[in-house]
Amino acid sequence: MKLITPFRILVLLTAVVAALLLLSAPVGYRMGWWHFRTGLQGLQPWAVYVGLAAGALAIIALAIPKVRSGWTTGLVAALIVGIAVAYVPWQWRQKAQSVPRIHDISTDTVNPPLFVAVLPLRQGVENTAAYGGKEIADQQLKGYPDIKTLELPVPQQQAFARALAAAESMGWIMVASNPAEGRIEATDKTFWYGFKDDVVIRVTAAGGGSKIDVRSVSRVGRSDIGINAQRVRAYLAKLKT
């Protein structure tokens, strides 16, 4: 009987530690306490292990009537937290393994839009703004065959205004807008770690209409876990509607 209460506390404490490990990974990076890989490759795996331990302990506690008596709600909460904490990194890993290991997505892989105004903001970052060529293009074509140049049946000037309005509605940080060159540049942040990715949009005349190309590139990390493709798709979908 004397061990019942300490065991209950252990279950709840384990769940709390798991949650703190998971949350501290991105928070520490955002605060500048450690490199993002410390969170991704160090803290997050431990969050999974501790989360699974919390879930297992909660199941054991719930299976023993004397232990769960009066503590059912807390133990169920610990079980849910443990499973959720373990699931998040696992789901990210599954996503990373299902998409190309690239971080540069462009609707035009032969002549991708070029960054100009954003370049000073990328000084010192891990990834350059230079396009990786055929190797990257082939991986993108295999993983994201739907991402292609968007053609609009409107003049270039009108298409540019439409492209700029769509970009501003995405919630991105606008960096540059050059109607004469048909170029728009912006920066976006990922939700969890706050990674900065840069976007360049190119609007060109095409016969009686216009063509819009979009490129989204991460500043850090070899794989973007599909974020840049997701961003380009969302932007193109907004333009189409």
Buried (B, 14 or more C-beta within 10 A) or exposed (E): EEEBEEBBEBBBBBBBBBBBBBBBBBBBBBEEEBEBEBBBEBBBBBBBEBBBBBBBBBBBBBEEEEBBEEBEEBBBBBBBBBBBBBEBBBEBBEEBEEBBEBBBBBBBBEEBBBBBBBEEBBEEBEBEBEBBEEEBBEBBEEBBEEBEBBEBEBEBEBBBBBBBEBBEEBEBEBBBBEEEEBBBBBBBBBEBBEBBBBBBBBBBEBEEBBBBBBBBBBBBBEBBBBBBBBBBBEBBEBBEE
